[in-house]
């Protein structure tokens, strides 16, 4: 096998498409584990709560997982940079599987919440590890060939998750919602161990930035709790939410100051000197904001207004996911052929904004066909942006910082999603309560909107016609406001994308003759 040498002297082997596809199969299984888990568990949650009790702590089953994932993501990325990506990716799989096995054996809600946290720690390493390894394996110029595989993981998780969750809950036991991860994880470990051969990197002598890790984790926890609890557990103006917001701000400022002087920072501040990296991070945040908002509130409209079944909730999002998948694959091929990418985030911002505005026009009379077509437009816009933001971020840094860059890009998208669900949720809840109060009176409106989490299509059908009509109009009004506000954020994505600079993608012919090329092209035996 021949290789090229990077500036740092790291051997970078050339690989055939078949070799890359084989290696990526293990990575895709790992990414699927992280994405599939919440979908499967969400379907099984009513049965889990019924057996374990503790309905008051229900939200923590999800919160513990997402908190741990967000906090662990940049740390896993940096550890991969320091000690090797293959070992860290496999370690993340093992942690995730350990959390899955323990969660399946839980005998109380407290145990389940704790073990979900362990799962989340592993999940953070699965996503960022897969992205960083792909960044190592495939030069940015060639990555478009493989974007379809990466993009296909999300619709597979959204469609297969609820169906699998319902199947194991109805015919086996809710514990299999967690045990089902074990064979998939074992397969990912075997494939990764046997097929993944990354360039050997010298043993790092740097120390782990424990202080930076603690500051970042604490700041993310405060921020996540603020967005999770604001408007639900506590009022936005309450002392708890204000305190969490102030704590997050102080901790994150201290984190930035510390990282500027740390010997081996978890998240090097030097990355943000790159204009493209900073803009890609902003784009990732805005895409996460819009995407998770759509995924959260579209099923509300389809189930409560259009009477769709909650059991098939994954299928409800199929038009959006297919739009994203087809666009991602097409754009990936175009980027590989031309080496140009700046135009696609701009087009993506425009199309995504158009999709948001179309969805804001949904009414109680809108058909499922109309809804599906509008979702297709939104999904196409997301397809222009999803993989390209990671591509731009990774192409903006040196190979030695690939893990940190991937971790930062993933973190910003996660935080964007968390804030999107929280802020848009507050807008939705406010409009829902207002709409119900206008039609049914203040007390009745607050009573029904307060039980929104338990409001199902079956329950709605048993309500008096006047109440049912009021609920449907209030939900439609809430969804209208959600997508109208979300379109304002996607407009910002167009502005951010406009300022991205078109720089040559690594691995393309344009960079090879340049004097400042990052690689030496003469083959070197290993």
N, C-alpha and C positions, 0 to 999 in steps of 0.2 A: 504494500500500500504506500502511496506517496502522500506527502503532506506539504503544506505551506507553513512558513513561520510567521507568527505575529510579531509585532514590535517587542513584546515582552519575552519572545522566545518560546512561546507555547506552540506545540505542534498542533496543527489543525488539519486532520485528515480529510481528503475528499471522499465523498460517499455517493453510491449510486442511489437512484430513486427508491429501489427496492429496499436497500438497507435503511434509508430514512423512514419509509413507511412502516417497516417492522419495529424500529425503535419507537416511532410515534404511537404505535398501537398500545404499548405499555403506558405511555404518557396520557393517552386519551382515556384509558380505563381509570387512571388516577384522577383526572379532571372530572370524569363522570361520577366517581364516588362522591366528590365534594359537592357537585351540583345536584345529584340525585337524592342525597340524604334528606334534605329539608322537605322535598316533595313527597317522598315516601312517608316520612314521619308525620307530616302535616295531615295526611289522609288517615293515619292511624291514631291521631291524638284523642278524638272522642272516646275510643275504646280504652286507650291508655289511662286517661283521667278516670273513666268509669271503674277501672280495676285498682288503680293506685290511690285515687282520691286526690285531694289537694288542688281543686280547680282554681283556687286563688293564686296559685303559683304557675298556672298554665303558661303565661307569657314568658316565664323564665326558661322554659325548655328551649325556646327559640333564641331568646336573648343571650343565654349563656354560650350557645354555639356561635352566634354571630360576633359577640364580643371577643371571644377567644380567637376566632378566625382573623378579625381585623387587627388585633394586637400582635398576633404571631406572624402575619404575612411579611412585613419588612425585615423581621429578625431572621426568618428562614432564608430570605433572599440574601442577606449579608453572610449568613453562615455558609451558604452555597458558594459565594465568592471566595470565602476564606479556606474552606476545607473540601470543596469538590461538590458538584451538583448531584451526581449520581447517588453518593452516600446520603446526602441530606434528603433527597427525594424519597429514597427507600426508607429512611428513618421516619419521615412524615407519614408514609403509608402504614408503617408499624404502629405509630402513635394513634393514627385514625382507627386502625383495626382494633387496637386495645380498648379505645373508648367505645367502639361499637359493641364489642363483646361484653364489656362491663355494663353498658346501657341496657343491653338485652337481658342481663341478669338482675337489673335493679328491682328492689322491693319497696321503694318509696319514691315520692316525687323529689325529695332532697337528694337521694342517690342518683336519680335520673338526671337532674339538673347538673350535678357535679360531673357525671360521666359525659354528658353532652359537651361540657366545657373541654374535656380531654379530647373528644372528637374534633371540636373546633380548632384546637391547637394543631392537630394533624392536618386538618383541611386547609389551613393557611399555607402550609408547606406544599401541599399537593398542587394548588393553583400556580403559585409563584414559581415552584420548582419546574413544573411542566413548561411554563412560558420561558424561563431562563434557559432551560436545556434546548428548547427549540431555537432560541436565539443563538446558542452555541453551535448547534448542528447545521442550521441552514442560514446562509447569508441573507440579509434583508431583501436583496434583489430577487432571490429565488424562492422566498417564502410564500409568494402568492400561489404556487403550485399546491401547497399543503393547507391553505387557509380553509378550504372546504371541510377538511377533517376536524379542525378546531371548532369551526362554526357549527358543525353538525351535533356537537356534544350538547349544546344548550337546548335545541328543540327535542332531542332525544330524552333529556332529563325532564323537561316540562311535560312532555306527553307520556313518557313511560313511568315517571315517578308516581303520579296519582293512581294510575292503573295498577302498578305493582303494589302500592300501598294498600289499595282496596282488596286486591287478590289475597295477599298474605294475611290481612286482618280478618277477612271473611272465612278463609279456608284453613288457615294454620293458626297463628297466634300473633298478637301485636309485637311480640319479642322478635319475630322474624323480620320486622321492619328494620331492625338493627343487624340481625345475624346474616341477612342477605348480602351485607357488605363484605363478609369474610371470604367467600369464594372469589368474588371479584377482586378484592385486594390481594389475595394470594396469587391470582393470575397476573396481576400487575407487577408483583414482586418478582415472579419467575421470569416474565418477559423482560423486565428491566435488567435483572441480574445477568441473563444470558445474552442479550442483544445489544445493550447499551455500552459502547466503548468510547468514552470521551477522552479528549487530550489530557494526559497526566499533568497536574499542576504541582509545583513545589509546595512542600508542607509549609503552611503559614506559621510564622512566628509571632504574628500580632495577637494581642489579647482581645477577648470579647469585650465589647463596650457595654458592660453591665449597667452603668449609670444611665447611659443613653437608652438602653432597652427598658429600664424601669420607668424613666420619665415618659417615653413614648407610649408604653403600655398604659400607664396611669392616665395620661392625657386622652388617649383613645377611649378608655373605659368611661371617663367622665363625659366625653362628647357623645358617645353612643348611648349612655344612660339618659342624658339630657334629651336626645332626640327620640328615644324610645318611650320615656315617661311623660314628656311634655304634651299636654293636652289630653292625656289618658289617665295615668296614675295621679298626676299633679297638674295644676294649672300652670300655664306658661309663665305667669307672673309670680309663682310661689317661690318661697325662699329656697326650697330644694333645687328647683330647676335653675334659678339664678346662681345658686352656689355651685352647681355642677358646671354651668357655663363659665363662670369665673375661674373655677379650678382647672377646667380644660384649657382655657386661654393661658393661664399662668404656667401650667405644666408644659404646654407645647412651646411657649416662648423660651422657657428654661431648656427644653430639649434642643431647640435650634441653637441657642447660645453655647450649649455644651458640645454639640456636634461640630461646631466651627473650630473647636480646639482639641477634640478627641483625636487620639493617635490612629484608631481604626474605627471610624464612625459607622453606626448602623445604617444611617442614611446620609451619605456625604452631601453637604450643602453645595459642593462644587458642581454637582449635577445640574443645579438650577442656574448655573451660569450659561448653560446652553438654552438659547431662546426656544428651539424646537422642543426640547425636553419639557420645559416649563409649560409651553402651550399644549403639548400632548397630555400633560397631567391635568390641566384645566379642562381639556376636551373630555378626558376620561371621567372626571367628576360630573360634568354636565350630562354625558351619555348615561352614566349610572343613575343620575337624578331622574331623567326622563324615562328610562327603561323600567326601573323598578316601580316608579309611579304607575306606569301603564299596566304592568303585570299585576299590580295590587288591586287597581280599581276597575279595570275592564271586566273581570269576572263578577264583581258586584253588580254592574249594570246588566250583564248577560243573564245572571241567575235571577235577580230580583225584578228586573223589568221585562226581560224577554223569556223568563221561565225556563232557562236551560238547567240541566242537571249538574249539581255540584260534583257528583262522582266523576264526570268526564271533564273536569275543569281544565285539565291539560290540553284536551282537544280544542277547547274554546280559543286557545291562543295560537292554534296551528297556522292561520293565515299570516300572523305577524312573524312567527318563527320561520315560515317558508320564505317570506319576503326577505328576511335577514339572511337566510342561508344562500339563496340564489344570488343575491347582490354581492355577498361576501366572496363567493366563488368567482363570480364574473370580474369583480374589481381586482381580486388577487391575481388572476391571469393577466389582466391588463397591466398591473404594476410590474409583474415579472417580464412582460414583453417590452415595455417602454421605459421602465425605471422611473417613471413619474408618478407622484402620489399626492402632491399638494391639492390638486383640484378636487379629489374625492371627499376629503373632510368638509370642504366648502359645499359641495353638492349634497353631501349627507346632512349637513345642518339645515339646508333649505328644504330637502325632502322630509326630514324628521319634523321640522316646524309645520310643514303643510299637513303631515299626518296628524299632529297634535290638534291643529285648527279644525281639521275635518272631524276628528273624534269629539271635539267640543260641540259640534252641531247635532250630536245624537239626541233623539227625543224618545218619548214613550212609543211613538209610532214607527221608529226606525226598525227595519227588518234585520235579521241575522246576516243576510247577504250584504246589505249596506255596511253593517258593522265590520264584516269580514274584509270588504274592499278597503275600508278606511284603515284597518289594522295592517293590511298588506302594504299600504303606503308608508305607515310608520315603521314597519319592519324593514322595508327597503332603505329608508333613511338610516336606521341603525346599522344596517349591513355595510354602508359606506364608511361608517365610523369605527365600529367595534374593533376589528383587527388592525386597522390602520393607525389607531392611536398607540397601540402597543408597538407596532412596527416603527413609528416615528420615534418613540421614546427609546427603543433599543438601538436604533441607528444613530442616536445622538450621543451615545456614551462609548467609552472604550470597553473591550471585551471583558476586562477584569472587573468592571462594575455592572455587568449584565444582570446579575442577581439583584443588586440593590435597585437598579433602574426598574426591573420587572416588578419587584416588590412595591416600589413607590407608585407605579402606574396602577397596579392592582388595588393598592390601598386607597388611592384617590377615587377610584371607581366605586369601591365598597362604601366609603364615607359618603359619596354622592348619592348612592342608593339609599343609605340609611336616612340621610337628611331629606331626600325626596319623599320617601314613604311618610316620614314624620310631618313635614311641612304640608305636603299635599293632603295627608290624612286629616290634619287640623282644618284645612280649607273645606274638605269634603264633609267632615263632621259638623262644622258650623253651618254649612249650607243645608245639610240634611235636616238638622234640628230646626233651622229657620223655615224651611219649606213645609215641614210637618206642622209647625206651630201656626203658620199662616192659614193652613187648611183645617186643622183639627183643634186649634187652641193650644196655648202654651204648655199646660200640664200634660196633655195627651202627647204633644209633639216631643217633649223631653223624655217622657216615659218610653215611647217607641224607639226613639233614636238612641237612648241609653242601652237598649237591648239589641242594638244593631248587630253585634257579633253573634247573636243567637237567632237572628232573623233569617229563616231559610225559605226557599220557594214553596216548600210544602206548608209551612206555617202561614205564609202570606196568602196562600189560596184559601185557608180556613177563616181569614179575616173578613169582616163585612166589606161590601163593595166600596163604600165611601173611604174606609181606612186603606184598603188595598190601592185604590186610585191615588190617594194622597202619598202613600209610600213610593209608588212608582214614579210619580212626578218629582218627589223630593230627591230620590236617588238620581234621576236623570239630571236634575238641576245641580246636584253635587258633582256629578261626573263632568258636566259642562264646565263648571268652575275649575275643577282639577286640571283639565286639559288646556283650558285657556291660560291658566297660570304657568303650566308646564311649558307652553309654547314660548313664553317670555324667556325661560331659561335656555331653550334650544336656539333662540335667536342669538343669545350670547355665544353659542357654539360656532355660529357662522362668523362672528367677529373674531373669535380666537383663531379659527382655522384660516382666516384671511391673512393673518400675520405669520403663518408658518413659511419658512424658507425651503425652497426646493434644493436640497443638498444630495449629492450622489449616494445611492444606496450601496453599502458594502457588498462585494461579490459581483458588481456589474463591471462591464468592460471600461466604463468611463473612468474608473478610479485606478486601473492597473498601471497605466503609464505615468501617473502623477508622481512627482518626486516625493510628496509626503504620504504616499500610499502606506496603508497600515500593514500590508503583508509583503513578504519577500516571495516572489513567485517561483524561484528555483526549487525543484523537488528535493526533499531531504529524506533519506531512509530512516525508518524507525525500527 
